[in-house]
Amino acid sequence: MKIRPCEPDDHAGIDALLRSAFPEPGEARLAVALRAADADTLELVAELDGKIAGVAMFSPAMAKPGDGREIPGLGLGPVAVLPGYQNRGIGAALIEAGLDFVRTLGPSYCIVLGDPDFYGRFGFEPAPALDLHWTDDPDDKTGNAFQVLALNGAAHLPRGTRIEYHPAFDGV
């Protein structure tokens, strides 16, 4: 398996992968929207058997503690692996490689919306337990699926902080 940055020629394959990995086309539309907004901070693909078997995207996020500050960070997603290639460690390898790279960019946190058991393996913690909240879910209906990872030795964001994904997420 080879993990590498996405190239423009990969976009059609990634679109097909996202449409096959998810029951709805939202993630495929999100990938297009992030690229169109030049908000795909990092997009990695996993090549296996001559095809794109997985993808992981990172995009800008913004934390607003309520004191007038805005603290930039990153959001992870979408992450997907072709159905026939799942449960082989491809998604985990993409996430680990992506987190290793984004740490070099210097953000203090990364957010994700997904399975807490899966993302917990990488150090993500349920945001509501830290009194951190997704702006699109003020009542924390997503529960522990909204998670945060402190990066680069940073302390967790201040309690009560609201965190938002890039505006490209709003349209999907």
N, CA and C atoms as a LAMMPS dump frame, in Angstrom:
ITEM: TIMESTEP
0
ITEM: NUMBER OF ATOMS
516
ITEM: BOX BOUNDS ff ff ff
-5.0000000000000000e+02 5.0000000000000000e+02
-5.0000000000000000e+02 5.0000000000000000e+02
-5.0000000000000000e+02 5.0000000000000000e+02
ITEM: ATOMS id mol type element x y z
1 1 1 N 0.849 -1.179 0
2 1 2 C 0 0 0
3 1 3 C 0.89 1.238 0
4 2 1 N 0.513 2.194 -0.81
5 2 2 C 1.237 3.458 -0.881
6 2 3 C 0.283 4.578 -0.472
7 3 1 N 0.718 5.4 0.487
8 3 2 C -0.054 6.577 0.889
9 3 3 C 0.648 7.792 0.318
10 4 1 N -0.124 8.64 -0.357
11 4 2 C 0.465 9.812 -1.008
12 4 3 C -0.559 10.939 -1.058
13 5 1 N -0.081 12.165 -1.312
14 5 2 C -1.019 13.282 -1.483
15 5 3 C -1.888 13.069 -2.727
16 6 1 N -3.094 13.534 -2.643
17 6 2 C -4.019 13.479 -3.77
18 6 3 C -3.508 14.355 -4.908
19 7 1 N -3.749 13.902 -6.121
20 7 2 C -3.447 14.674 -7.326
21 7 3 C -4.763 14.917 -8.062
22 8 1 N -4.837 15.961 -8.884
23 8 2 C -6.098 16.24 -9.591
24 8 3 C -6.647 15.046 -10.373
25 9 1 N -5.78 14.219 -10.925
26 9 2 C -6.249 13.046 -11.668
27 9 3 C -6.942 12.017 -10.777
28 10 1 N -6.807 12.155 -9.453
29 10 2 C -7.423 11.218 -8.508
30 10 3 C -8.879 11.554 -8.203
31 11 1 N -9.326 12.758 -8.53
32 11 2 C -10.632 13.23 -8.071
33 11 3 C -11.784 12.319 -8.486
34 12 1 N -11.794 11.841 -9.712
35 12 2 C -12.887 10.966 -10.159
36 12 3 C -12.888 9.656 -9.369
37 13 1 N -11.719 9.096 -9.132
38 13 2 C -11.628 7.87 -8.352
39 13 3 C -12.056 8.071 -6.911
40 14 1 N -11.71 9.223 -6.347
41 14 2 C -12.12 9.529 -4.976
42 14 3 C -13.632 9.697 -4.911
43 15 1 N -14.2 10.368 -5.905
44 15 2 C -15.655 10.533 -5.942
45 15 3 C -16.339 9.162 -5.968
46 16 1 N -15.866 8.275 -6.806
47 16 2 C -16.446 6.929 -6.884
48 16 3 C -16.274 6.181 -5.562
49 17 1 N -15.106 6.316 -4.946
50 17 2 C -14.848 5.669 -3.662
51 17 3 C -15.832 6.168 -2.604
52 18 1 N -15.985 7.496 -2.491
53 18 2 C -16.878 8.069 -1.481
54 18 3 C -18.325 7.655 -1.722
55 19 1 N -18.73 7.592 -2.973
56 19 2 C -20.107 7.188 -3.289
57 19 3 C -20.342 5.704 -3
58 20 1 N -19.303 4.895 -3.071
59 20 2 C -19.476 3.474 -2.76
60 20 3 C -19.349 3.195 -1.263
61 21 1 N -18.61 4.033 -0.546
62 21 2 C -18.374 3.794 0.882
63 21 3 C -19.492 4.329 1.772
64 22 1 N -20.27 5.29 1.272
65 22 2 C -21.331 5.9 2.074
66 22 3 C -22.678 5.736 1.371
67 23 1 N -23.751 5.572 2.147
68 23 2 C -25.065 5.363 1.532
69 23 3 C -25.645 6.613 0.866
70 24 1 N -25.181 7.781 1.248
71 24 2 C -25.658 9.045 0.684
72 24 3 C -24.478 9.76 0.022
73 25 1 N -24.736 10.659 -0.932
74 25 2 C -23.644 11.323 -1.655
75 25 3 C -23.023 12.519 -0.928
76 26 1 N -23.395 12.772 0.322
77 26 2 C -22.917 13.955 1.033
78 26 3 C -21.408 14.064 1.123
79 27 1 N -20.727 12.957 1.419
80 27 2 C -19.268 13.008 1.546
81 27 3 C -18.607 13.313 0.213
82 28 1 N -19.147 12.76 -0.869
83 28 2 C -18.593 13.053 -2.199
84 28 3 C -18.781 14.533 -2.525
85 29 1 N -19.96 15.076 -2.22
86 29 2 C -20.205 16.506 -2.456
87 29 3 C -19.302 17.357 -1.57
88 30 1 N -19.059 16.902 -0.338
89 30 2 C -18.189 17.642 0.571
90 30 3 C -16.768 17.719 0.022
91 31 1 N -16.246 16.625 -0.493
92 31 2 C -14.888 16.635 -1.052
93 31 3 C -14.786 17.645 -2.185
94 32 1 N -15.789 17.677 -3.052
95 32 2 C -15.801 18.64 -4.163
96 32 3 C -15.872 20.065 -3.621
97 33 1 N -16.736 20.293 -2.628
98 33 2 C -16.896 21.641 -2.058
99 33 3 C -15.615 22.114 -1.375
100 34 1 N -14.937 21.226 -0.66
101 34 2 C -13.684 21.609 0.002
102 34 3 C -12.618 21.982 -1.022
103 35 1 N -12.518 21.204 -2.08
104 35 2 C -11.542 21.539 -3.129
105 35 3 C -11.894 22.86 -3.796
106 36 1 N -13.18 23.075 -4.096
107 36 2 C -13.613 24.31 -4.769
108 36 3 C -13.325 25.535 -3.915
109 37 1 N -13.387 25.371 -2.59
110 37 2 C -13.118 26.478 -1.668
111 37 3 C -11.636 26.574 -1.318
112 38 1 N -10.811 25.745 -1.94
113 38 2 C -9.383 25.666 -1.625
114 38 3 C -9.179 25.424 -0.129
115 39 1 N -10.035 24.562 0.417
116 39 2 C -10.008 24.273 1.849
117 39 3 C -9.573 22.838 2.133
118 40 1 N -9.008 22.174 1.149
119 40 2 C -8.488 20.829 1.365
120 40 3 C -7.028 20.95 1.805
121 41 1 N -6.844 21.266 3.086
122 41 2 C -5.511 21.479 3.644
123 41 3 C -4.598 20.295 3.341
124 42 1 N -5.125 19.107 3.511
125 42 2 C -4.388 17.891 3.182
126 42 3 C -5.394 16.853 2.717
127 43 1 N -5.118 16.245 1.586
128 43 2 C -5.937 15.152 1.076
129 43 3 C -4.986 14.024 0.706
130 44 1 N -5.096 12.921 1.437
131 44 2 C -4.244 11.759 1.206
132 44 3 C -5.051 10.629 0.592
133 45 1 N -4.401 9.865 -0.273
134 45 2 C -5.02 8.668 -0.822
135 45 3 C -4.136 7.471 -0.514
136 46 1 N -4.78 6.322 -0.412
137 46 2 C -4.072 5.054 -0.271
138 46 3 C -4.259 4.285 -1.569
139 47 1 N -3.155 3.934 -2.2
140 47 2 C -3.183 3.134 -3.426
141 47 3 C -2.892 1.681 -3.071
142 48 1 N -3.707 0.8 -3.613
143 48 2 C -3.52 -0.626 -3.383
144 48 3 C -4.07 -1.361 -4.6
145 49 1 N -3.35 -2.321 -5.076
146 49 2 C -3.78 -3.092 -6.252
147 49 3 C -4.05 -2.188 -7.452
148 50 1 N -3.277 -1.11 -7.577
149 50 2 C -3.403 -0.221 -8.721
150 50 3 C -4.6 0.705 -8.709
151 51 1 N -5.274 0.809 -7.568
152 51 2 C -6.428 1.705 -7.5
153 51 3 C -6.429 2.475 -6.191
154 52 1 N -7.213 3.532 -6.157
155 52 2 C -7.368 4.3 -4.924
156 52 3 C -8.308 3.522 -4.018
157 53 1 N -7.768 3.051 -2.899
158 53 2 C -8.532 2.229 -1.973
159 53 3 C -9.026 3.01 -0.769
160 54 1 N -8.47 4.211 -0.533
161 54 2 C -8.889 5.003 0.615
162 54 3 C -8.526 6.457 0.449
163 55 1 N -9.198 7.302 1.225
164 55 2 C -8.955 8.743 1.194
165 55 3 C -9.182 9.315 2.595
166 56 1 N -8.413 10.334 2.928
167 56 2 C -8.613 11.1 4.165
168 56 3 C -8.338 12.562 3.852
169 57 1 N -9.269 13.423 4.255
170 57 2 C -9.126 14.865 4.017
171 57 3 C -9.076 15.611 5.344
172 58 1 N -8.274 16.657 5.367
173 58 2 C -8.204 17.587 6.491
174 58 3 C -8.504 18.973 5.945
175 59 1 N -9.27 19.747 6.691
176 59 2 C -9.646 21.096 6.262
177 59 3 C -9.64 22.028 7.468
178 60 1 N -9.663 23.338 7.223
179 60 2 C -9.628 24.286 8.337
180 60 3 C -10.852 24.169 9.249
181 61 1 N -10.617 24.407 10.518
182 61 2 C -11.678 24.508 11.521
183 61 3 C -11.381 25.751 12.355
184 62 1 N -12.387 26.236 13.06
185 62 2 C -12.199 27.431 13.885
186 62 3 C -12.893 27.237 15.232
187 63 1 N -12.137 27.491 16.297
188 63 2 C -12.679 27.423 17.653
189 63 3 C -12.902 28.839 18.161
190 64 1 N -14.048 29.04 18.811
191 64 2 C -14.41 30.351 19.347
192 64 3 C -14.747 30.192 20.826
193 65 1 N -13.77 30.532 21.69
194 65 2 C -13.977 30.341 23.121
195 65 3 C -14.988 31.291 23.764
196 66 1 N -15.419 32.316 23.052
197 66 2 C -16.397 33.241 23.621
198 66 3 C -15.776 34.496 24.191
199 67 1 N -14.462 34.623 24.091
200 67 2 C -13.784 35.812 24.606
201 67 3 C -13.28 36.697 23.467
202 68 1 N -13.818 36.468 22.264
203 68 2 C -13.418 37.258 21.111
204 68 3 C -12.304 36.642 20.288
205 69 1 N -11.623 35.659 20.839
206 69 2 C -10.542 35.007 20.094
207 69 3 C -11.111 33.988 19.114
208 70 1 N -10.341 33.737 18.073
209 70 2 C -10.611 32.64 17.158
210 70 3 C -9.336 31.815 17.074
211 71 1 N -9.463 30.519 17.311
212 71 2 C -8.302 29.641 17.362
213 71 3 C -8.39 28.663 16.188
214 72 1 N -7.496 28.817 15.193
215 72 2 C -7.566 27.917 14.043
216 72 3 C -7.093 26.508 14.385
217 73 1 N -7.715 25.556 13.743
218 73 2 C -7.344 24.153 13.884
219 73 3 C -7.7 23.438 12.602
220 74 1 N -7.871 22.14 12.693
221 74 2 C -8.204 21.347 11.514
222 74 3 C -9.353 20.399 11.808
223 75 1 N -10.092 20.092 10.762
224 75 2 C -11.131 19.075 10.823
225 75 3 C -10.726 17.899 9.957
226 76 1 N -10.961 16.702 10.437
227 76 2 C -10.68 15.481 9.693
228 76 3 C -11.98 14.971 9.09
229 77 1 N -11.978 14.735 7.805
230 77 2 C -13.143 14.162 7.145
231 77 3 C -13.395 14.823 5.813
232 78 1 N -13.9 14.083 4.873
233 78 2 C -14.267 12.675 5.015
234 78 3 C -13.06 11.731 5.018
235 79 1 N -13.289 10.582 5.633
236 79 2 C -12.352 9.459 5.613
237 79 3 C -13.143 8.268 5.084
238 80 1 N -12.604 7.576 4.099
239 80 2 C -13.334 6.434 3.542
240 80 3 C -12.373 5.423 2.937
241 81 1 N -12.83 4.182 2.932
242 81 2 C -12.102 3.076 2.312
243 81 3 C -13.105 2.301 1.46
244 82 1 N -12.666 1.875 0.277
245 82 2 C -13.535 1.069 -0.582
246 82 3 C -14.085 -0.118 0.2
247 83 1 N -15.364 -0.422 0.035
248 83 2 C -15.956 -1.515 0.81
249 83 3 C -15.173 -2.827 0.757
250 84 1 N -14.651 -3.22 -0.373
251 84 2 C -13.905 -4.474 -0.459
252 84 3 C -12.541 -4.449 0.209
253 85 1 N -12.111 -3.279 0.661
254 85 2 C -10.789 -3.116 1.265
255 85 3 C -10.865 -2.712 2.74
256 86 1 N -12.061 -2.659 3.276
257 86 2 C -12.213 -2.233 4.67
258 86 3 C -11.701 -3.308 5.627
259 87 1 N -11.399 -2.869 6.842
260 87 2 C -10.901 -3.74 7.912
261 87 3 C -9.532 -4.343 7.597
262 88 1 N -8.735 -3.58 6.845
263 88 2 C -7.357 -3.99 6.551
264 88 3 C -6.348 -2.975 7.085
265 89 1 N -6.823 -1.974 7.823
266 89 2 C -5.922 -0.969 8.373
267 89 3 C -5.644 0.207 7.456
268 90 1 N -6.329 0.276 6.326
269 90 2 C -6.084 1.358 5.369
270 90 3 C -6.527 2.699 5.942
271 91 1 N -7.728 2.749 6.503
272 91 2 C -8.215 4.001 7.094
273 91 3 C -7.315 4.461 8.224
274 92 1 N -6.919 3.534 9.084
275 92 2 C -6.035 3.881 10.197
276 92 3 C -4.698 4.41 9.687
277 93 1 N -4.154 3.778 8.659
278 93 2 C -2.873 4.237 8.109
279 93 3 C -3 5.639 7.52
280 94 1 N -4.109 5.915 6.839
281 94 2 C -4.336 7.257 6.291
282 94 3 C -4.433 8.297 7.402
283 95 1 N -5.175 7.972 8.452
284 95 2 C -5.345 8.918 9.56
285 95 3 C -4.013 9.169 10.253
286 96 1 N -3.262 8.111 10.533
287 96 2 C -1.964 8.282 11.197
288 96 3 C -1.014 9.12 10.348
289 97 1 N -0.946 8.829 9.053
290 97 2 C -0.072 9.611 8.169
291 97 3 C -0.534 11.059 8.101
292 98 1 N -1.839 11.258 8.031
293 98 2 C -2.373 12.616 7.985
294 98 3 C -2.086 13.389 9.256
295 99 1 N -2.31 12.762 10.406
296 99 2 C -2.038 13.447 11.675
297 99 3 C -0.551 13.752 11.821
298 100 1 N 0.309 12.835 11.399
299 100 2 C 1.751 13.108 11.451
300 100 3 C 2.089 14.357 10.643
301 101 1 N 1.497 14.472 9.447
302 101 2 C 1.786 15.637 8.611
303 101 3 C 1.17 16.909 9.182
304 102 1 N -0.093 16.865 9.576
305 102 2 C -0.73 18.115 10.017
306 102 3 C -0.104 18.647 11.301
307 103 1 N 0.497 17.779 12.095
308 103 2 C 1.209 18.276 13.283
309 103 3 C 2.322 19.245 12.877
310 104 1 N 2.927 19.025 11.71
311 104 2 C 4.001 19.913 11.257
312 104 3 C 3.476 21.291 10.868
313 105 1 N 2.175 21.402 10.649
314 105 2 C 1.57 22.691 10.296
315 105 3 C 1.329 23.563 11.526
316 106 1 N 1.386 22.951 12.718
317 106 2 C 1.308 23.711 13.953
318 106 3 C -0.049 23.939 14.581
319 107 1 N -1.148 23.302 14.129
320 107 2 C -2.427 23.57 14.793
321 107 3 C -2.442 22.974 16.195
322 108 1 N -3.304 23.516 17.04
323 108 2 C -3.376 23.029 18.416
324 108 3 C -4.439 21.954 18.606
325 109 1 N -5.29 21.734 17.591
326 109 2 C -6.326 20.717 17.732
327 109 3 C -6.803 20.244 16.363
328 110 1 N -7.455 19.081 16.39
329 110 2 C -8.132 18.536 15.217
330 110 3 C -9.472 17.991 15.7
331 111 1 N -10.524 18.191 14.911
332 111 2 C -11.848 17.677 15.253
333 111 3 C -12.262 16.615 14.244
334 112 1 N -13.188 15.764 14.663
335 112 2 C -13.745 14.75 13.773
336 112 3 C -15.152 14.41 14.252
337 113 1 N -15.981 13.992 13.324
338 113 2 C -17.318 13.502 13.635
339 113 3 C -17.354 12.05 13.179
340 114 1 N -17.406 11.131 14.139
341 114 2 C -17.365 9.721 13.774
342 114 3 C -17.42 8.813 14.987
343 115 1 N -17.147 7.552 14.77
344 115 2 C -17.221 6.521 15.795
345 115 3 C -16.16 6.752 16.878
346 116 1 N -16.601 6.991 18.119
347 116 2 C -15.631 7.251 19.197
348 116 3 C -14.669 6.089 19.445
349 117 1 N -15.121 4.863 19.267
350 117 2 C -14.217 3.73 19.481
351 117 3 C -13.105 3.721 18.438
352 118 1 N -13.461 3.998 17.19
353 118 2 C -12.449 4.019 16.13
354 118 3 C -11.496 5.191 16.309
355 119 1 N -12.022 6.404 16.405
356 119 2 C -11.157 7.588 16.467
357 119 3 C -10.454 7.729 17.813
358 120 1 N -10.992 7.111 18.848
359 120 2 C -10.328 7.122 20.145
360 120 3 C -8.956 6.469 20.098
361 121 1 N -8.763 5.543 19.165
362 121 2 C -7.458 4.875 19.024
363 121 3 C -6.356 5.847 18.645
364 122 1 N -6.73 6.988 18.077
365 122 2 C -5.755 7.989 17.645
366 122 3 C -5.625 9.131 18.65
367 123 1 N -6.33 9.015 19.774
368 123 2 C -6.249 10.029 20.813
369 123 3 C -7.396 11.02 20.833
370 124 1 N -8.344 10.896 19.91
371 124 2 C -9.506 11.789 19.926
372 124 3 C -10.344 11.5 21.165
373 125 1 N -10.897 12.563 21.739
374 125 2 C -11.734 12.448 22.928
375 125 3 C -13.098 13.063 22.643
376 126 1 N -14.162 12.515 23.24
377 126 2 C -15.483 13.108 23.043
378 126 3 C -15.494 14.572 23.49
379 127 1 N -15.869 15.452 22.581
380 127 2 C -15.853 16.888 22.873
381 127 3 C -16.814 17.28 23.993
382 128 1 N -18.038 16.712 24.057
383 128 2 C -18.94 17.129 25.138
384 128 3 C -18.373 16.87 26.534
385 129 1 N -17.569 15.818 26.689
386 129 2 C -16.965 15.528 27.994
387 129 3 C -15.968 16.603 28.404
388 130 1 N -15.457 17.346 27.409
389 130 2 C -14.509 18.432 27.665
390 130 3 C -15.206 19.791 27.644
391 131 1 N -16.542 19.773 27.551
392 131 2 C -17.36 20.989 27.441
393 131 3 C -16.965 21.802 26.208
394 132 1 N -16.731 21.075 25.107
395 132 2 C -16.46 21.679 23.799
396 132 3 C -17.619 21.287 22.894
397 133 1 N -18.051 22.203 22.034
398 133 2 C -19.301 21.985 21.312
399 133 3 C -19.182 22.374 19.845
400 134 1 N -19.834 21.614 18.99
401 134 2 C -19.894 21.872 17.562
402 134 3 C -20.969 22.917 17.325
403 135 1 N -20.629 23.98 16.603
404 135 2 C -21.587 25.073 16.392
405 135 3 C -22.838 24.606 15.663
406 136 1 N -22.735 23.585 14.809
407 136 2 C -23.91 23.079 14.092
408 136 3 C -24.757 22.139 14.934
409 137 1 N -24.345 21.875 16.165
410 137 2 C -25.064 20.963 17.052
411 137 3 C -25.057 21.529 18.47
412 138 1 N -25.724 22.677 18.69
413 138 2 C -25.644 23.338 19.997
414 138 3 C -26.196 22.502 21.149
415 139 1 N -27.058 21.524 20.849
416 139 2 C -27.621 20.683 21.91
417 139 3 C -26.874 19.363 22.073
418 140 1 N -25.737 19.233 21.401
419 140 2 C -24.891 18.035 21.493
420 140 3 C -25.651 16.748 21.154
421 141 1 N -26.528 16.816 20.145
422 141 2 C -27.285 15.628 19.739
423 141 3 C -26.39 14.553 19.128
424 142 1 N -25.235 14.952 18.613
425 142 2 C -24.309 13.954 18.059
426 142 3 C -23.576 13.202 19.161
427 143 1 N -23.732 13.666 20.397
428 143 2 C -23.125 12.976 21.527
429 143 3 C -21.623 12.864 21.398
430 144 1 N -21.116 11.682 21.696
431 144 2 C -19.672 11.468 21.695
432 144 3 C -19.075 11.328 20.303
433 145 1 N -19.896 11.4 19.256
434 145 2 C -19.37 11.309 17.892
435 145 3 C -18.546 12.544 17.529
436 146 1 N -18.859 13.694 18.122
437 146 2 C -18.054 14.898 17.886
438 146 3 C -16.879 14.842 18.847
439 147 1 N -15.661 14.802 18.278
440 147 2 C -14.463 14.565 19.078
441 147 3 C -13.365 15.562 18.749
442 148 1 N -12.44 15.69 19.676
443 148 2 C -11.323 16.621 19.505
444 148 3 C -10.031 15.942 19.944
445 149 1 N -8.964 16.304 19.269
446 149 2 C -7.627 15.814 19.587
447 149 3 C -6.723 17.018 19.775
448 150 1 N -6.121 17.148 20.958
449 150 2 C -5.138 18.212 21.182
450 150 3 C -3.853 17.822 20.456
451 151 1 N -3.271 18.78 19.744
452 151 2 C -2.06 18.526 18.96
453 151 3 C -0.891 19.361 19.462
454 152 1 N 0.29 18.899 19.177
455 152 2 C 1.521 19.66 19.403
456 152 3 C 1.699 20.109 20.845
457 153 1 N 1.292 19.263 21.773
458 153 2 C 1.48 19.573 23.184
459 153 3 C 0.56 20.646 23.723
460 154 1 N -0.419 21.047 22.929
461 154 2 C -1.337 22.105 23.365
462 154 3 C -2.28 21.574 24.439
463 155 1 N -2.671 22.456 25.316
464 155 2 C -3.716 22.127 26.279
465 155 3 C -5.036 22.078 25.521
466 156 1 N -6.019 21.438 26.126
467 156 2 C -7.34 21.438 25.496
468 156 3 C -7.867 22.862 25.399
469 157 1 N -8.746 23.067 24.462
470 157 2 C -9.395 24.372 24.306
471 157 3 C -10.16 24.716 25.577
472 158 1 N -10.393 26.003 25.829
473 158 2 C -11.137 26.394 27.03
474 158 3 C -12.544 25.791 27.044
475 159 1 N -12.993 25.423 28.227
476 159 2 C -14.342 24.872 28.386
477 159 3 C -15.371 25.864 27.841
478 160 1 N -16.407 25.332 27.231
479 160 2 C -17.453 26.167 26.662
480 160 3 C -17.18 26.624 25.239
481 161 1 N -16.021 26.277 24.7
482 161 2 C -15.654 26.691 23.344
483 161 3 C -16.584 26.055 22.319
484 162 1 N -16.941 26.849 21.314
485 162 2 C -17.723 26.38 20.162
486 162 3 C -16.749 26.216 18.995
487 163 1 N -16.864 25.1 18.301
488 163 2 C -15.946 24.804 17.199
489 163 3 C -16.756 24.607 15.926
490 164 1 N -16.252 25.184 14.837
491 164 2 C -16.958 25.027 13.567
492 164 3 C -16.026 24.479 12.495
493 165 1 N -16.624 23.684 11.632
494 165 2 C -15.912 23.214 10.449
495 165 3 C -15.86 24.344 9.425
496 166 1 N -15.084 24.163 8.375
497 166 2 C -15.019 25.121 7.275
498 166 3 C -16.427 25.318 6.7
499 167 1 N -16.758 26.53 6.232
500 167 2 C -18.092 26.78 5.673
501 167 3 C -18.481 25.851 4.518
502 168 1 N -17.53 25.218 3.856
503 168 2 C -17.87 24.268 2.786
504 168 3 C -18.738 23.123 3.309
505 169 1 N -18.635 22.829 4.595
506 169 2 C -19.457 21.776 5.195
507 169 3 C -20.93 22.169 5.242
508 170 1 N -21.208 23.473 5.243
509 170 2 C -22.585 23.944 5.404
510 170 3 C -23.486 23.557 4.244
511 171 1 N -22.938 23.434 3.066
512 171 2 C -23.76 23.179 1.896
513 171 3 C -24.025 21.716 1.604
514 172 1 N -23.534 20.82 2.451
515 172 2 C -23.718 19.388 2.15
516 172 3 C -24.472 18.668 3.243
